[in-house]
Amino acid sequence: MATRILIDHRAGGAVSNADGTARLPDEAPAAALPAHLQAAAAPDAKKLRHPEKAHRPDNPIKRKPDWIRVKAPTHPIYHETRNLMRDNKLVTVCEEAACPNIGECWSQRHATMMIMGEICTRACSFCNITTGQPKHLDADEPRRVADAVAKLGLRHVVITSVDRDDLKDGGARHFAEVIAAIRAAAPDTTVEILTPDFLRKDGALEVVVEARPDVFNHNLETVPKLYPTIRPGARYYHSLRLLDRVKALDPSIFTKSGLMVGLGETRMEVLQVMDDMRSAEIDFLTIGQYLQPTVKHAAVDRFVEPVEFEDYARMARGKGFLLVSATPLTRSSYHADRDFAALRDARNAQLRAIAAD
């Protein structure tokens, strides 16, 4: 069994009101916050999931083609997994990010949990995670996550988080503590992390790499020209250098990155990103269709047909990636346990081929 446990940086400073809505703590006045968090702090924005997007014009949601549709979850194990998440008071990125694969994954007892809260300090136009001022970190969380991994007997676990720009190290130490706790409680479990970019967080990456995850994933998400509108708080070349630096620090760690398509990118731009990734020695590439969460999010430019995904996969394999997953429903942690086994086998085969030469 494998559960994808994702760390979510969004958790941070919102305080619950009596009616269950969120408010910002009194010690964080709106005037001192970045523009998108000032919107989150506004009194009339308390009940909005994405207050920074409220002023945007609506983008009608396009009808999905047949190849992108999924059935509503009905399998009894799906409900067992859901109850397990509730009983352990775990937040899942499956629900928070409105993942289309939730029915399939939860029916196999694969869930993607988020630690470090539910509130992100970024305001990416593709993401369904709540934007706002995060709360303080829960120091006991690493132990609780590790206990859950051990009790479930997981072979592979994915830990992710959204951005915690409010923290001096971007949450790097918390990542390291979670990895260490899992290593102690479940030494046979392989650990994959999906991290933020640690932008302007000197020394943060080194802290995470020293904890020696088996897979280090950081998604580039889209092509460079779309960063100002799709991923405005991030920097393409910083994210690329981050992954390159992981390999420089510890070549034994698998590196992984993902792209969304259907946002207005061209085929040539996607192929250029592949080349950039290979220059950074990234091992594993995932490519999936962007799906618009709400009318306030970035619009889908087009639905990329399955044959185009097959072409991307063929081109990526030709460029030297150890593993490629490119389908309309591919997501970063989709089939992560199975893919890790394939990734490890691909590296071993590569090493045997080198030795034979």
Secondary structure by P-SEA (a helix, b strand, c coil): cccbbbbbccccccccccccccccccccccccccaaaaaaaccccccccccccccccccccccccccccccccccaaaaaaaaaaaaaccccccccccccaaaaaaaacbbbbbcccccccccccccccccccccccccaaaaaaaaaaaaacccbbbbbbcccccccccaaaaaaaaaaaaaaacccbbbbbbccccccccaaaaaaaaacccbbbbbccccccccccccccccaaaaaaaaaaaaaacccbbbbbcccccccccaaaaaaaaaaaaaacccbbbbbbbbbcccccccccccccaaaaaaaaaaaaaacccccccccccccccaaaaaaaaaaaaaaaaaaaaaac
